[in-house]
Structures are given as C-alpha cells and as structure tokens.
Amino acid sequence: MFRVYQDGHYVCSRYDNHEFNRILGKGYVPATTKLTKPFRLGVVANNNNFGLYINATLLSTVSDSSNNSLLGGNVGMTVANYAHGGTSSADFTNAKIWTLPDNFTGK
C-alpha cells in the first residue's frame, strides 16, 4: 500500500490479512509538491518491484523480497485521518489500471 501523508512523508508497505506487516520504503515527497493542490499518484508494479510516483516524478523504487510472492492482489484508494477528531476529504478522478509493455523501464 502506497500512502502519502499531509506532512509530506510517504510509506509503501506490504498489506496482508488486514495488516501493514512490512515497510518496503519510505521518504518525503519533493518540497515543490503542494499536497493541498491536486496531485497524481502512480505505482508501476513489475513482479515484486515497485516504482512510486507523484506527479510523474519517481520518488523511489522498492522491492518485496519476502517469501510470499505477489502473484496477484487488489488495487484500491482510501482517505484517512489518524488524528483524533480530524477530517479528511479527497476526490479521485481518472483512475486507470493498464498492462505495460514488456520493455517498459519506468524512466
């Protein structure tokens, strides 16, 4: 699961059996990315390797080397506010999933 927080940090975790059980990577989005304005997230998955993007800029590449191979899975979107009494809202538009060509490098 690729999560981006209001303070600008992001985390990519493996999510199994309703638990975040392993952090694959984390960091901060570029300071020039304004999270108060619309932005575009992307994930390129190639076997157990993932490219994490924001506004078409590669943030990080992460790998899942666990013994539980990722032969399939689900895609979803959510908005959450983990602060007590806080609220969050988001609009999701133009969500797309497609198969990339075999020679795609992500660059």
C-alpha angles and dihedrals in degrees: 000000000000110000127183118194130208092247090061102256123123135200131194113201138172109247115202131160092359093306137105094230105166134023110223097182144338141185144124131293115241113281089238091065108095108208090193089068128061114285136176124237124199138181123191110198121196111171104300095343124094134190113206116208138183119188089350091302117123109237098179146329117232135182134207107217096172120128090248101089117214101235093153143343147155136284121215145151130223142169121213139171113204094187117099111259094002127133133211135189136182141171118223114202135169095010109181138181122190142159114254123219117266091248095054111131101179093237 
